[in-house]
Amino acid sequence: MSTDHTHDPRASTWVPGADSHADFPVQNLPLGVFSVGSGRPRIGCAIGDYVLDLSAMAAPGLIAGDGLDEDSLNTLFAAGRTGLTRLRHALFAVLTDAGKMDAVLPHLIPAAHCAMHMPFRVGDYTDFYVGIHHAMNIGKQFRPDSPLLPNYKHLPIGYHGRASSIRASGAPLIRPCGQVKAADADTPALKPTERLDFELELGLWIAGENALGEAVAINRAWDRIGGMCLLNDWSARDVQGWEYQPLGPFLAKNFLSTVSPWVVTADALAPFRTAQQPRPGGDPQPLPYLRNADDQAGGALSLDLSVSISTAKMREAGMEPAVLSESTAGSMYWTPAQMIAHHTVNGCNLRAGDLLGTGTISGPDASAFGSMAEITLGGKQPIPLPTGETRGFLEDGDEVTLFAAARAPGARAIGFGPCRGTVCPARSLAG
């Protein structure tokens, strides 16, 4: 995947304020689903502080693309990466040509007037565990002498999650209940989680489809990545500690996963492809199906990531959110292409709109940890906040926001937009 004229950092759009927008200049052009008032959800493109209504643009033939008149991106992404590239070029052309302004202006809507929706009807969701520092930090809390299990450096670890509870940024997080067994108790109790956590992840949105029984070779894997988003895979750590053996996460994970609503396409990310961090000496060589020189040379991403928290007390006082973590996507031990190659090596069919999570991305030091379980050492060292409050884990009223920005020398920086969720009190316990 190479760069082209749509990535030119000198390119300018006639849309007011978009050239200086932190996230959505004309070099980005992310896709999403929005609505205005009581209107139906429809497909749009973010440009500066506006949303371009692609469904309306398609009707008079101002723009072309499969499925632009629908209420999700599934059909558009089912056509594959080639169609997405054509759409990007067409959008870039109309947004940089002042001669098109009069025809396009009626379809440009202030983003403040728009409600964002899930970009896809998600058929399947897989969560990986490719952030090696997170795996080490969590592993040390359970296995101090052997934090990584023997398989970790041989294959991208993953599990299948719950697609029905994935929501777009802004959806409330209702504190989940589950079985919790205290260390000094003989039996578990059903109760609201007391160790609610966020997880800083990236999400990969799949384009195209491979037939059941057909593997995707690693050198073709990026063809299957239609775009990316931020992903907060909220976790109930006390529920997880009791239930996860022998089959892994269940109620501790399936209550909600939050995604940023704008899909930053793989084409937009082309200037930010970078070399994968070399494996430390002594690490095993991956099996051939996970090994590709081009992927190691340019299959990682130059993304800056951060997490902030705003408590109810902070918002009442008009205080700015507090930054909890700042890290980079360079801390991923496995590349996106390796994730897809492994996911399909057994013949699993990935379909358009499927979501793959990277797992929590943490950096090597405490300022870059991607979860409360790491930041507070499992709640043992609560962190202070500007109001004088402390947090070991998340409390009701806490608002957590994830951010990501793609930056590289010679390229115009682009962003993902926020991925936000607020913790609401638990509902009445069942039974």
Residue, then its C-alpha position, 0 to 999 in steps of 0.5 A: m500500500s503506497t501513498d498518492h496525491t490524497h496524502d499530500p500534506r500541502a493539499s487544501t480543502w475549501v471546507p472552512g477550518a478543515d485544513s487546521h483541524a486536528d483530526f479530520p483534514v482532507q488527508n483523512l476522510p474517515l467514514g461513519v454513520f450519522s443522523v440528524g434529529s429524527g432522520r434515518p441513519r446514513i453514511g457520511c464522511a468527516i471533514g473538519d467540523y462537518v459531516l458530508d452526507l454521502s447518501a445524499m451525494a450519491a442520489p444525484g450522482l455527485i459521488a459513487g460507491d456501493g451501498l452509500d444509500e444504506d445505514s451501515l458500511n457493510t456493503l461498501f466494505a464488502a466490495g473490498r479495498t479497491g472500492l474504498t480507494r476509489l471512493r477516497h479519491a472521489l471525495f478528495a476531488v470534490l473537497t479540494d476543487a472549489g468549482k464543486m463547492d456550490a454542488v456539495l455545500p447543501h450536503l455538508i452538515p455541522a458535526a455538532h448537529c449530528a448523532m453518531h451511530m455504529p458504523f457496521r452491523v457487526g457479525d463477529y468480534t475477536d479480541f487479541y492480546v498483542g500488547i506485550h507490555h500489558a501481557m507482561n504486567i497482568g501476567k506478573q500479578f498472577r505469575p510473578d516468575s513466569p508472566l508470559l505463557p509459553n505460547y505468547k511469542h509463537l502466535p497472536i493470542g485471541y478469543h472470540g467476544r460478543a458482537s451484540s454489545i459493541r456500541a459507538s462512543g458515548a453509549p453509557l456503561i452500566r456497571p455490570c454484575g457477576q459472580v465474585k469470590a473474595a479471597d477469604a470467602d468459601t463461595p462466590a456472591l452475585k454483586p456489581t463489579e468493584r474492579l471496573d476497568f478500561e482497556l486502550e485498544l485499536g480495532l481493525w474493521i474487515a473489508g472483503e471476505n474469504a471463503l470458509g476453508e480459505a486462509v489469508a496469506i500474510n502478504r495479502a492480509w492488509d488487503r482485508i483491513g478496510g479501516m481502523c478505530l479506537l476500542n475500549d474493551w471494558s473489563a470487570r476484573d473481579v468477575q474475570g478473576w473468578e470465571y476465566q479458567p478454564l475457558g477465558p473471559f465471559l461476563a467480565k467482558n461481554f457487557l460492553s465494548t465501545v468503538s470510536p464511530w469514525v472509521v479511519t481507512a487503511d488508505a488514510l493510514a498509508p503514510f503512517r506505516t512503519a517498521q515493526q519493532p525487532r524481536p529481542g534476542g532469543d525470542p522464537q522465530p515465527l512459523p513461516y505463515l506468520r513471517n513476511a519481510d515486507d510486513q516487518a519492514g512496514g506492517a506496524l503503525s506510527l500512532d500516538l495513543s492516550v487515555s483521560i478520565s473526568t470524574a463527576k466532581m471534576r466536571e462539576a468544578g469545570m476542570e479539564p480531564a486528567v491524562l491517565s496514559e500516553s503510549t504508542a502502537g509500536s508496543m504491539y508484539w504482533t502486526p495487524a497482518q499477523m493477526i489476520a494471517h493467524h485468524t484465518v490459517n485454519g480456514c476461518n472466514l472473515r466478513a466485511g464489518d467483522l471487528l478485530g481488537t488488538g488487546t490492550i496496548s501498554g508501553p514499557d513504563a507506568s506513564a504508558f499503561g493501558s488499563m487501571a489494573e496496571i496503573t494502580l497495580g491491581g488497585k493496590q496503589p490508587i492514583p491521585l486526581p486533581t480534585g483530591e479524589t483517588r482511583g484504584f478502579l473506575e467509579d460511577g460517574d467516571e468518564v473515560t476517553l481514548f484518543a489516537a493520532a497518526r503522525a510521521p515525518g513529512a505527513r499531515a497528522i490525522g486523528f481518530g476522534p474520541c472514544r468515550g464512555t461514562v460509568c452509570p450505576a448498576r441496575s437491580l441484581a437478578g433474583 
